[in-house]
């Protein structure tokens, strides 16, 4: 699967257009991570627990995006975007979306 955040795949021609595909992941904060984040807020620095949590959510969202495109018969996804939103106290959603196409 070719993934790109631009409107085409350089050197390839779009021969089929399947439409919008998406994948999302919602994750909640962990109490242990909250305690460590509170301590980090005092002394400063990267909140590695949250960095890892969001990286895993991004990975899972993209995997779900790809799975949906594959079900449609696509071999590429163009115009990929990622969006983050708060869905509840202490929980965030990462949404990956783009346009499923077939290129040759």
N, C-alpha and C positions, 0 to 999 in steps of 0.2 A: 504494500500500500504506500503510495506516494502522498506525503503530507506537506502542505505549503500554506503560508499565510499571504500569498499573492494571488492574483486573479487567474493565473494560468500556470502551466508547468513548462518552464523553458525547454525548448526543443521537442515538445510534444504537442499534439493536436487533440482538442477535446472532440470526441465523437458521440458521446452520450451525456446527457445531463439528467441526474436523478433527483436533484433538489436538496433541500436542507436536511442535514443530519445533526444529531447532538448526542452528547453523553454527559452525565453529571454524577457528582459524588457529594454527599453531605456528611460532614464530620463534626463531631463534638469534641470540645476540649476535655482533657483528662485532668483530674484533680491534682495528681502529682506534677503534671506540667504547669498547672496554674500556680502551685506553690513555688516552683523553680522560676517561673516567669516573674512572680512578685519579687523574689530576691534579686533577679537580674534588673528589674526596674530601679532598684535602689543603687546598684553599682554600675549599671549600664552594660551593654554588650548584646550580642545576637541571642535571640530566643531559639536555640537549636531545636528544641522539642516541637515548637510551632513550625519552624522551617521544614522539618521532616514531615510533619503532619500535612502541610499544604503540598509538599512535593509528591507525597503518596496520593493525595486527592487529585492532583493534576494528572498524574500517570494513569490513575483509574478512569478518570473522565475521558482521556484520550483513547484508552483501550475500548471503552464503551462506544465512543464516536466511531472508531474504526470498525467495530463489530456491526454496527448499524449500517454503515456504508457497504461492507462486504455482503450483508444480507440482500442489498439492492443490486449487487453485481458490479459495484464500482471498483476501480483500481487506483483511484486518487481522490483526495479531498483537498479542495482549494478554499482560499479565503478563511482559513481557520482562525478563530478568535477564542479567547478565554475570558470568562467573566466570573467575578466573585461577589457573593451577596450573603448577608446575614439572614438566616431563616428563623432563628430562635436565639434566646439567651445562651451564648456559649457554643453555638453551632453555625457553621458556614457551608455554603454550597459553592462548588466550583463547577461551572458549566463550560464545556467545550462545544463549539458548533462550527459548521462550515458547509460547503456545497459538495455533494458527492458527484463525481463524474467518472467517465471512462476515457482514458487517453491512449493514444497509440503513437 
